[in-house]
Amino acid sequence: MRFGKLAFGGLLLAAMAGNALADDDPYLWLEDIHGAKPMEWVKQQNDKSLGLLKSDPRYQADYDAILNVMDATDRIPFGDVDHGFVFNFWQDASHPKGIWRRTTIADYANPAPQWDVLLDLDKLAADEHENWVWKGDACAPSLKRCLINLSRGGGDAVVVREFNMETRGFQAIDRDGFYLKEAKSTADYLGDDDVIFATDFGPGSLTKSGYPRIVKHWLRGMPLDKPIQIFAGEESDVAAGPLVFRGAKGTTALIVRGIDFFHNEYYYVHIGRDVVKLPLPLGADVKGAIDNNLILTLREDWNFGDTGIGKGSLLSYRLEPGVQKDPPSAVEFLDAAGSHQTIDEVEVGRDAVYASVYTDVVGAIHVYRYDPNGLGFRTWSNVKLDLPARGSTHIVGADTWGPQAEFRFDSFTQPTTLYAYDDKTDNAKPAPIKSLPARFDSSNMATEQFFATSKDGTKIPYFVTRQKSIAGPAPTVLYGYGGFEISETPTYSANFGMLWMSHGGVYVVANIRGGGEYGPAWHQAALLENRQKAYDDFQAVAQDLIRRGITTPKQLGIMGGSNGGLLVSANMVERPDLFGAVVCQVPLVDMIRYTKIGAGASWAAEYGDPEDPKARAWILKYSPYQNVKADAKMPPVLFVTATSDDRVTPVHARKMAAKMEAQGHDVLFYENTDGGHAAAANHRQAAEMWALSFVYLARELGLRAPPPGD
């Protein structure tokens, strides 16, 4: 876009005004996350909000109902499929922090598997007097040892410790164990006795986003200050780190240099230390490796030689590290998404590639197998598996050491079913092995899909789920996200089913631009200077709901978290007349300072950098914190956040709540002192968050209280 002197002068004035807004911000003191004064303010706000909402007789019933479901022993124990085992991390009333366990794939299909408990996190936390929260694992090729990621309180920063699977204890550091102190680290095994990792190595080793940019190779027995540096990104990058794919056919190790949130460079790691840059486009998203082929999708069109492949395609790239350009034979085509489709999830197994392909936000599972005798680009077969329709399909896991994979299916009214698949059996067909019991009576409920027309004429899909007997306007919750190419697909929600729809409420999910429902183009349509399109889409859905008589502005509530929190707060400020209540969870709100808060700098490719005058101008038009005014009649709003969220941080919600309260608006604020970006570190905290949210919406939107004993 070209700017003349007058236009540029206008941007400069806007930037200066934005700086004044930041410099004169009377609530900057709330950015001292753990400071005594801010925490006293948090306590006062929590006392006010909890006192009001917990005194409502619905709160305890909602809390108990949600907690019972979360702690229920008849939940499906989803897990990673690896080496013929299913690894599962499980939390319940007896294990609020959780246990890490495994069983064989064969035994997992039984109604009551015999679990082998590997690590009891509650016991570990008690023994070590630490508030440990599980953040995942990575195991060596032999499965003799695993790297365990543990967070203090649920934030993204973790302590990495090596766990010995034979002794069921952590490897002593002074006995050749791998260990990384608390940081936003990534680490994985190359072999049983060497690790490739990125962490905080001290001053200058992090990006401006606060993530590691230096990658090292570490041999067992080396002191931490001796590992060999094999890669360094730039401070302006988002991050750099390892991406390792292990399986029966070998290990493929890459380094990913995240230039921004959506553009990566990939480097092949040869024999631990030699690093070769791969000639992949910056918009490539590598999903796995099979038979010396990388499997990837494209966020952007890719032209190589005389061939062009469109964004959203699924491809194979044959690894030829010595080749520094793209020979046409290196790239093979697996699938392309149509105009109404997206390839949403991709997993690579030992013998096949699996993808969840959505058409108008309804899923199906496809299996792709390599045909070594094929000619040209179509050397992969494509088979659609026999699974239920009109819902969501997800790939739970695929074993890179065997022929097994697992999928799940659910919808807004159909409980989740887990399917097992073995592509080496005769007439391979997914077999249902576990089903979630119904958490609410959906026999009288129905889901409909509608399309609203946004301001620029684009058709925006959305789902409405409600009791069939509801004839007129009813209390409604409209949920959305609209960012980072994340799709909102039909999902069975016990919370919404039990506490909202069963009591006569309507549940709506909007598939607005910015998400991934129709592939990369759907996401890119609402990037940067086009961010307003996501908000226009959300408002179009709200208006369509009112036009159809499904609800009224007074009865229409909106809910969203993280980027969805930005969505609902921006819509609240732009169109307060459309909404009756707002629940804003772990949100971004102050978009002029977001790059200086938490991991905000890493999202500049999504929103734009407010230090750039052009970006600052368009951000100022919608940033909720800068645009909320005292003379506008805002709908009542509940902010929910967490002190230990080191990704978005509670700063945004704190400042917005304080500013709106000072302006005289109807505001409640709740901050969990645990939980990380999920705002809950265990089931009790999650139950509290959701019970507070639903009681708040019921009170503000006029949802009837259930009869005693209901």
C-alpha positions in Angstrom: 0.0 0.0 0.0 1.3 3.5 -0.9 1.0 6.5 1.4 1.3 10.1 0.4 2.6 12.8 2.7 -0.9 13.5 4.1 -1.7 9.9 4.7 1.7 9.3 6.3 1.2 12.4 8.5 -2.1 11.0 9.6 -0.5 7.8 10.6 2.2 9.7 12.5 -0.4 11.6 14.4 -2.2 8.3 15.2 1.1 6.8 16.4 1.8 9.8 18.6 -1.7 9.6 20.0 -1.2 5.9 20.7 2.1 6.7 22.5 0.3 9.2 24.6 -2.4 6.7 25.5 0.3 4.3 26.6 2.4 6.8 28.5 -0.6 8.3 30.2 -2.1 5.0 31.1 -3.2 5.2 34.8 -3.3 1.4 35.1 0.2 0.6 34.1 0.9 -0.3 37.7 -1.3 -3.4 37.2 1.4 -4.8 34.9 3.5 -5.6 37.9 2.1 -9.1 37.9 3.2 -10.3 41.3 3.5 -6.9 43.0 1.9 -6.4 46.4 -0.3 -3.5 45.3 -1.7 -5.3 42.1 -2.2 -8.5 44.1 -4.2 -6.6 46.7 -6.3 -5.2 43.9 -6.8 -8.7 42.6 -7.9 -10.0 46.0 -10.5 -7.2 46.4 -11.9 -7.9 42.9 -11.9 -11.7 43.6 -13.7 -11.2 46.9 -16.3 -9.1 45.2 -16.9 -11.4 42.3 -16.8 -14.7 44.2 -19.0 -13.3 46.9 -21.7 -12.4 44.4 -21.5 -15.4 42.1 -20.9 -18.1 44.7 -23.9 -16.8 46.7 -26.2 -17.7 43.8 -27.7 -21.1 44.6 -26.9 -22.3 41.0 -23.1 -22.0 41.6 -22.6 -25.0 43.8 -24.9 -27.2 41.7 -23.0 -26.1 38.6 -19.6 -26.6 40.2 -20.5 -30.1 41.5 -21.9 -31.1 38.1 -18.8 -30.0 36.2 -16.4 -31.4 38.7 -18.2 -34.8 38.7 -17.9 -35.0 35.0 -14.3 -34.0 35.0 -13.4 -36.5 37.7 -15.6 -39.2 36.4 -13.8 -42.5 36.0 -15.9 -43.4 32.8 -14.1 -40.7 30.8 -12.2 -41.8 27.7 -8.5 -42.0 28.7 -7.1 -40.5 25.5 -3.4 -41.0 25.0 -0.3 -41.0 22.8 0.3 -44.2 20.7 3.9 -45.1 20.8 5.9 -48.4 20.6 2.8 -50.5 20.8 1.7 -48.7 24.0 -0.9 -46.0 24.8 0.5 -43.4 27.2 -2.1 -41.5 29.1 -2.0 -38.6 31.6 -5.0 -38.9 34.0 -6.5 -36.6 36.5 -9.4 -37.3 38.9 -10.6 -36.7 42.4 -7.9 -39.0 43.8 -5.2 -37.6 41.6 -5.9 -33.9 41.1 -2.4 -33.2 39.7 -2.5 -36.4 37.8 -0.7 -39.7 37.1 1.2 -40.6 34.0 0.6 -44.2 33.0 0.6 -46.7 30.1 -0.9 -49.9 28.8 -0.5 -52.0 25.6 -2.6 -51.1 22.6 -4.3 -54.5 22.8 -5.2 -54.1 26.5 -6.3 -50.5 25.9 -9.2 -51.8 23.8 -10.6 -53.5 26.9 -13.3 -51.8 29.0 -10.9 -51.7 32.0 -7.3 -51.7 30.9 -4.6 -52.7 33.4 -2.7 -49.5 33.7 1.0 -49.3 34.6 1.5 -46.1 36.6 4.8 -44.5 35.7 4.7 -41.3 37.7 2.4 -39.9 40.4 2.5 -36.1 40.1 0.6 -35.5 43.3 3.2 -37.5 45.2 6.1 -35.9 43.5 4.7 -32.4 44.2 4.1 -33.2 47.8 7.6 -34.8 48.3 9.3 -31.9 46.6 7.1 -29.2 48.0 6.5 -27.9 44.4 3.3 -26.9 42.7 4.1 -29.1 39.7 1.8 -29.1 36.6 2.3 -31.6 33.8 3.4 -30.2 30.5 4.2 -33.3 28.5 6.9 -35.8 27.7 9.3 -37.0 25.0 10.8 -40.5 25.1 14.1 -41.9 23.8 14.0 -44.4 20.9 14.4 -47.3 23.3 11.8 -46.1 25.7 14.3 -46.5 28.5 14.2 -42.8 29.5 11.9 -39.9 28.9 12.2 -36.1 29.2 9.4 -34.8 31.4 8.3 -31.2 31.3 7.0 -29.8 34.6 5.6 -26.3 35.1 5.4 -24.4 38.4 1.8 -23.4 38.5 0.9 -24.1 34.9 2.8 -21.4 33.0 4.7 -22.1 29.7 8.1 -22.1 31.4 9.1 -25.6 32.4 11.7 -27.6 34.2 12.9 -30.5 32.0 14.0 -33.6 33.9 15.0 -37.1 32.7 12.9 -40.0 33.9 14.2 -43.5 34.1 11.4 -45.9 32.9 13.1 -48.9 34.6 13.6 -47.4 38.1 10.5 -45.2 37.8 12.5 -42.3 39.1 14.3 -39.2 37.8 17.8 -39.7 36.6 20.2 -38.0 38.9 22.0 -35.0 37.4 25.3 -36.2 38.8 24.7 -39.6 37.2 24.5 -38.4 33.6 20.9 -37.3 33.7 19.6 -34.6 31.4 18.2 -31.6 33.2 17.2 -28.0 32.2 16.3 -25.4 34.7 13.0 -23.4 34.4 12.7 -21.7 31.0 10.6 -21.9 27.9 12.6 -24.8 26.7 12.1 -27.5 24.0 14.2 -30.7 24.1 14.0 -34.1 22.5 16.1 -37.2 22.0 18.2 -37.9 18.9 19.3 -41.3 20.3 19.2 -42.8 23.7 22.2 -40.8 24.9 22.0 -37.5 23.1 19.5 -34.7 23.1 18.9 -31.7 20.9 17.5 -28.7 22.8 16.8 -25.0 23.0 16.7 -23.1 26.2 17.6 -19.8 28.0 21.5 -19.8 27.9 21.7 -16.4 29.4 21.8 -12.8 28.1 21.3 -12.6 24.3 20.1 -16.2 23.9 16.4 -15.3 23.7 14.3 -13.7 21.0 12.3 -10.5 21.6 9.3 -12.8 22.1 11.0 -14.4 25.1 11.7 -17.8 23.5 15.0 -19.6 22.8 16.8 -18.9 19.6 19.9 -21.1 20.1 19.9 -24.8 19.6 22.5 -27.2 20.9 23.4 -30.9 20.8 24.0 -32.5 24.1 25.7 -35.9 24.7 25.1 -37.8 27.9 27.7 -36.9 30.5 28.4 -33.5 29.1 28.1 -30.6 31.6 25.4 -28.2 30.6 27.9 -25.6 29.6 29.6 -28.0 27.1 26.9 -28.9 24.6 27.8 -27.9 21.1 25.9 -25.1 19.5 24.5 -26.2 16.1 22.1 -23.3 15.2 21.3 -19.8 16.2 18.3 -17.8 15.0 17.9 -14.0 15.1 16.6 -12.0 18.1 13.8 -10.8 15.8 12.6 -14.3 15.3 9.8 -15.9 17.3 11.8 -18.9 18.4 14.1 -21.7 17.2 14.0 -25.3 18.4 14.1 -29.0 17.6 11.5 -31.0 15.7 12.2 -34.7 16.0 10.3 -37.6 14.4 11.2 -41.1 15.6 9.9 -44.4 14.4 10.6 -48.0 13.4 12.2 -46.7 10.1 14.6 -44.3 11.8 14.9 -40.8 13.3 14.5 -37.6 11.3 15.6 -34.5 13.2 15.0 -30.9 12.1 15.5 -27.5 13.5 12.7 -25.0 13.0 13.5 -21.3 12.8 10.3 -19.5 13.4 10.7 -16.2 11.5 7.2 -15.2 12.6 4.2 -17.1 13.8 3.4 -18.4 10.3 6.7 -18.5 8.5 9.4 -21.1 9.2 12.8 -22.2 7.9 13.6 -25.8 8.3 17.1 -27.3 8.7 17.9 -31.0 8.5 20.2 -32.2 11.3 22.6 -34.8 10.0 24.4 -37.1 12.4 23.6 -34.8 15.3 25.5 -31.7 14.3 25.7 -31.0 10.6 22.8 -28.7 9.8 21.5 -28.2 6.2 18.9 -25.7 5.3 16.0 -27.3 3.3 14.6 -25.6 0.3 11.0 -25.5 1.5 8.8 -22.4 1.2 8.5 -20.2 4.4 4.8 -21.1 4.5 5.4 -24.9 4.8 4.2 -26.6 8.0 6.0 -29.9 8.5 3.8 -32.5 10.2 5.9 -35.6 10.3 8.3 -38.0 8.4 7.8 -41.3 6.7 10.2 -43.3 4.5 12.7 -40.4 4.3 9.8 -38.1 3.2 8.7 -35.0 5.1 4.9 -34.6 5.2 3.8 -31.0 5.1 1.0 -28.6 4.4 1.2 -25.2 2.7 0.0 -21.9 4.1 0.9 -20.2 0.9 1.1 -21.1 -2.8 4.3 -22.8 -3.8 5.9 -22.5 -7.2 8.9 -24.7 -8.0 10.2 -25.4 -11.5 7.2 -25.3 -13.9 4.8 -26.5 -11.3 2.6 -24.6 -8.8 0.8 -26.0 -5.8 -1.9 -24.1 -4.0 -2.1 -23.2 -0.4 -3.8 -25.7 1.9 -2.3 -28.7 0.0 -0.9 -31.8 1.6 2.5 -32.8 0.2 5.5 -35.1 0.6 9.0 -33.8 0.3 11.8 -36.3 -0.2 14.8 -35.5 2.0 17.9 -34.9 -0.1 20.0 -32.8 2.3 22.8 -32.4 -0.3 20.4 -30.8 -2.8 20.1 -27.0 -2.4 17.3 -26.5 -4.9 14.0 -28.2 -5.7 14.1 -31.0 -8.2 10.5 -31.7 -9.3 10.9 -35.4 -8.2 11.5 -34.3 -4.6 7.8 -33.2 -4.2 4.8 -35.4 -4.3 1.2 -34.4 -4.0 -1.1 -36.1 -1.5 -4.2 -34.0 -1.5 -5.7 -30.5 -2.0 -8.5 -28.9 -0.1 -11.4 -27.6 -2.2 -12.9 -24.1 -1.8 -15.3 -25.4 1.0 -12.6 -27.6 2.7 -9.6 -27.6 4.9 -7.0 -30.2 5.8 -7.3 -29.6 9.5 -5.1 -32.2 11.3 -2.3 -34.4 10.0 -0.5 -37.3 11.7 2.1 -39.6 10.4 2.2 -43.3 11.3 4.7 -46.0 10.4 3.1 -46.9 7.1 0.5 -44.2 6.4 -0.4 -40.6 6.7 -3.7 -39.6 8.3 -5.6 -36.3 7.8 -8.8 -34.9 9.1 -10.5 -33.2 6.2 -13.4 -30.8 6.8 -16.0 -29.8 4.3 -18.2 -26.9 5.5 -16.9 -27.5 9.0 -17.9 -31.2 9.0 -15.0 -33.7 9.3 -13.8 -37.0 7.7 -10.6 -39.0 8.1 -8.5 -39.8 5.1 -5.6 -42.2 4.8 -2.7 -41.8 2.4 -0.2 -44.5 1.5 2.9 -44.2 -0.6 2.9 -46.2 -3.9 6.5 -46.7 -4.9 5.4 -47.8 -8.4 3.4 -44.7 -9.1 4.2 -42.1 -11.8 4.2 -38.4 -11.6 2.9 -36.5 -8.7 0.0 -38.7 -7.7 2.1 -41.5 -6.1 0.0 -41.6 -3.0 -3.4 -43.4 -2.6 -6.2 -41.6 -0.8 -8.9 -43.5 1.1 -11.7 -42.0 3.1 -12.5 -44.0 6.2 -15.9 -45.2 7.3 -16.8 -43.0 10.3 -20.0 -41.2 11.3 -20.9 -38.0 9.5 -22.1 -34.5 10.5 -19.6 -34.0 13.3 -15.9 -33.5 14.1 -13.2 -36.0 13.3 -9.9 -35.9 15.2 -6.7 -37.9 15.0 -5.9 -39.0 18.5 -2.6 -40.6 17.6 -0.7 -42.8 15.2 2.1 -45.2 16.1 5.3 -44.6 14.2 6.4 -48.0 15.4 3.4 -50.1 14.2 0.3 -50.0 12.0 -2.1 -48.7 14.6 -3.9 -45.3 14.8 -6.8 -43.9 16.8 -9.5 -41.4 15.9 -12.4 -39.8 17.6 -15.7 -38.5 16.5 -18.2 -36.3 18.3 -20.8 -33.5 17.6 -22.7 -31.0 19.6 -25.2 -33.6 20.7 -23.3 -37.0 20.2 -20.9 -38.0 22.9 -17.3 -38.7 21.8 -16.5 -42.2 20.5 -12.9 -43.5 20.1 -12.0 -45.6 17.1 -9.1 -48.0 16.7 -7.5 -48.6 13.3 -5.0 -51.2 12.2 -4.2 -50.8 8.5 -2.5 -54.3 8.4 -5.7 -56.2 9.2 -8.0 -57.5 6.5 -10.8 -55.1 5.5 -9.3 -52.5 7.7 -12.0 -50.3 9.2 -12.1 -48.2 12.3 -13.6 -50.0 15.2 -15.3 -48.2 18.1 -13.6 -49.2 21.3 -14.7 -46.6 23.8 -17.6 -44.2 24.1 -18.2 -41.3 26.5 -21.5 -41.8 28.3 -24.1 -39.1 27.7 -23.6 -36.3 30.1 -27.0 -34.7 29.3 -30.2 -35.7 27.5 -29.7 -34.6 23.9 -32.7 -36.6 22.5 -34.7 -33.4 22.5 -31.9 -31.3 21.0 -30.9 -30.5 17.4 -28.1 -28.7 15.7 -28.6 -26.6 12.6 -26.0 -24.8 10.4 -26.8 -21.4 9.1 -24.8 -18.8 7.1 -24.8 -15.1 7.9 -23.7 -12.5 5.4 -20.8 -10.3 6.6 -20.3 -6.7 5.7 -18.3 -7.5 2.6 -20.8 -10.1 1.4 -18.9 -13.2 2.6 -21.0 -16.1 3.8 -20.1 -17.0 7.4 -21.2 -20.4 8.7 -22.4 -20.9 12.3 -23.9 -23.8 14.3 -27.0 -23.4 16.5 -27.8 -26.2 19.1 -30.9 -26.0 21.2 -33.9 -27.9 22.5 -36.3 -28.7 19.6 -39.2 -27.3 21.7 -37.8 -23.8 21.8 -40.0 -21.7 19.5 -39.1 -18.1 20.2 -36.2 -16.0 21.4 -34.2 -17.6 24.2 -31.0 -16.8 26.2 -28.1 -17.6 23.9 -24.3 -17.8 24.2 -22.4 -17.1 21.0 -18.9 -18.5 21.1 -16.0 -17.6 18.7 -12.3 -17.5 18.3 -11.3 -16.3 14.8 -7.5 -16.4 14.8 -4.3 -18.2 14.2 -5.9 -20.6 11.7 -7.6 -22.5 14.5 -10.9 -24.1 13.6 -14.0 -24.2 15.8 -15.6 -27.5 14.9 -18.7 -29.4 16.3 -17.7 -30.6 19.8 -19.6 -32.4 22.6 -19.5 -30.1 25.6 -20.8 -31.4 28.8 -20.5 -27.9 30.3 -22.8 -26.3 27.7 -25.1 -29.3 27.6 -25.6 -29.7 31.3 -25.6 -26.1 32.5 -26.9 -24.2 29.5 -28.9 -26.1 26.8 -30.6 -28.5 29.3 -32.0 -25.4 31.0 -33.4 -23.9 27.9 -30.3 -21.9 26.7 -29.1 -21.8 23.1 -25.5 -22.5 22.2 -24.0 -21.0 19.0 -20.5 -21.4 17.5 -19.4 -18.9 14.9 -16.9 -20.0 12.2 -15.6 -16.5 11.5 -12.6 -15.6 9.3 -9.2 -15.7 11.1 -9.9 -19.3 11.9 -8.9 -22.3 9.8 -12.4 -23.6 8.9 -11.7 -23.1 5.2 -8.0 -23.4 5.2 -5.2 -20.8 5.1 -7.1 -18.3 2.9 -9.9 -18.1 5.5 -7.3 -17.3 8.2 -5.4 -14.8 6.0 -8.5 -12.9 5.1 -8.6 -11.5 8.7 -4.9 -10.9 9.2 -3.2 -7.6 10.1 -5.0 -4.6 8.5 -8.0 -6.9 7.8 -8.5 -7.9 11.4 -11.8 -6.0 11.5 -13.3 -8.6 9.1 -13.3 -11.2 12.0 -15.3 -8.7 14.1 -17.6 -7.9 11.2 -18.2 -11.6 10.8 -19.0 -12.1 14.5 -21.4 -9.2 14.5 -23.1 -10.5 11.3 -23.7 -13.8 13.1 -25.2 -12.0 16.1 -27.5 -9.9 13.8 -28.5 -13.1 11.9 -29.5 -14.8 15.2 -31.7 -11.8 16.1 -33.1 -11.6 12.6 -34.1 -15.3 12.7 -35.8 -14.8 16.1 -33.4 -17.2 17.8 -32.6 -14.6 20.4 -32.7 -10.9 21.2 -29.9 -8.4 22.1 -30.8 -8.5 25.7 -30.7 -12.3 25.7 -27.5 -12.7 23.7 -24.3 -13.3 25.5 -20.8 -13.8 24.0 -17.9 -15.8 25.2 -14.3 -16.3 24.1 -10.8 -16.9 25.5 -7.3 -15.7 24.6 -7.6 -14.4 21.0 -11.3 -15.1 21.5 -11.2 -12.8 24.5 -9.9 -10.1 22.2 -12.8 -11.0 19.8 -15.5 -10.6 22.4 -14.0 -7.5 24.1 -13.6 -5.7 20.7 -17.2 -6.6 19.7 -18.5 -5.4 23.1 -16.8 -2.0 22.5 -17.8 -1.8 18.9 -21.4 -2.9 19.1 -22.6 -2.8 22.8 -26.2 -2.6 21.6 -26.0 -6.2 20.2 -25.1 -8.0 23.4 -26.6 -8.6 26.8 -23.5 -10.0 28.6 -19.9 -10.8 28.0 -17.6 -13.5 29.4 -14.0 -12.6 28.5 -11.4 -15.3 29.4 -7.6 -14.9 29.5 -7.9 -12.2 26.9 -5.7 -9.9 24.9 -7.2 -6.4 25.2 -4.5 -3.7 25.2 -3.3 -4.1 21.6 -1.1 -1.0 21.7 1.1 -2.7 24.3 0.5 -6.3 23.6 4.0 -6.9 22.1 5.5 -5.8 25.5 3.4 -8.1 27.5 4.0 -11.9 27.9 4.7 -13.6 24.6 2.9 -10.9 22.7 5.8 -10.1 20.4 5.5 -13.5 18.8 2.0 -12.6 17.4 3.0 -9.6 15.4 2.4 -11.6 12.2 -1.3 -12.0 13.3 -2.1 -8.5 14.4 0.8 -6.3 13.3 3.5 -4.5 15.3 2.1 -1.4 17.0 5.6 0.1 16.8 5.0 0.3 13.0 3.0 3.5 12.4 0.9 1.8 9.7 0.0 -1.1 11.9 -0.6 1.1 14.9 -3.2 3.0 12.9 -5.3 0.0 12.1 -4.8 -1.5 15.6 -6.0 1.7 17.3 -9.3 1.4 15.4 -10.3 -1.8 17.2 -8.1 -2.2 20.3 -10.7 -2.5 23.1 -8.6 -0.9 25.8 -8.1 2.3 23.8 -11.7 2.5 22.5 -13.8 1.8 25.5 -15.6 5.0 26.6 -17.4 6.1 29.7 -20.4 7.6 27.8 -21.2 4.3 26.0 -23.7 1.9 27.6 -21.6 -1.3 27.8 -23.1 -4.7 28.4 -22.1 -6.3 31.8 -18.8 -8.2 31.5 -17.0 -10.8 33.5 -13.2 -11.1 33.0 -11.5 -14.4 33.9 -7.7 -14.7 33.9 -4.8 -16.3 35.8 -1.8 -14.9 37.6 0.5 -17.7 36.3 -0.4 -17.2 32.7 3.0 -16.3 31.2 1.7 -16.3 27.6 -1.0 -13.6 27.5 -0.6 -12.8 31.3 -3.4 -11.3 33.4 -2.3 -7.8 32.6 -4.8 -7.3 29.8 -7.8 -8.3 31.8 -6.7 -6.4 34.9 -6.3 -3.1 33.1 -9.5 -3.4 31.1 -11.5 -4.3 34.2 -10.0 -1.4 36.2 -10.6 1.1 33.4 -14.2 0.0 32.8 -15.0 0.0 36.5 -13.6 3.5 36.8 -15.8 4.6 33.8 -18.9 3.3 35.7 -19.5 0.1 33.7 -20.9 -3.1 35.1 -17.7 -5.2 35.6 -16.8 -8.4 37.5 -13.2 -9.7 37.6 -11.8 -13.0 38.7 -8.1 -14.0 38.6 -7.0 -17.6 39.5 -3.6 -17.5 41.1 -2.8 -20.8 39.4 -3.5 -22.3 36.0 -1.4 -20.8 33.3 -3.0 -19.8 30.0 -5.8 -22.4 30.6 -6.8 -20.4 33.7 -7.0 -23.7 35.6 -4.3 -26.2 36.6 -6.6 -28.9 37.8 -10.2 -30.1 37.7 -11.3 -28.1 40.7 -10.0 -24.9 39.3 -11.5 -25.6 35.9 -14.9 -26.4 37.5 -14.8 -23.1 39.4 -14.0 -21.1 36.3 -16.8 -22.7 34.3 -19.3 -22.5 37.1 -18.6 -18.8 37.7 -19.0 -18.2 33.9 -22.3 -20.1 33.5 -23.9 -18.6 36.7 -22.9 -15.2 35.5 -24.5 -15.7 32.0 -27.6 -17.2 33.5 -28.0 -14.2 35.8 -27.4 -11.6 33.1 -29.3 -13.2 30.3 -32.4 -14.4 32.2 -31.9 -18.2 31.9 -34.3 -19.9 34.3 -32.9 -21.5 37.4 -33.4 -25.3 37.3 -36.0 -26.7 39.7 -34.7 -28.2 43.0 -33.2 -31.6 42.4 -32.9 -31.1 38.7 
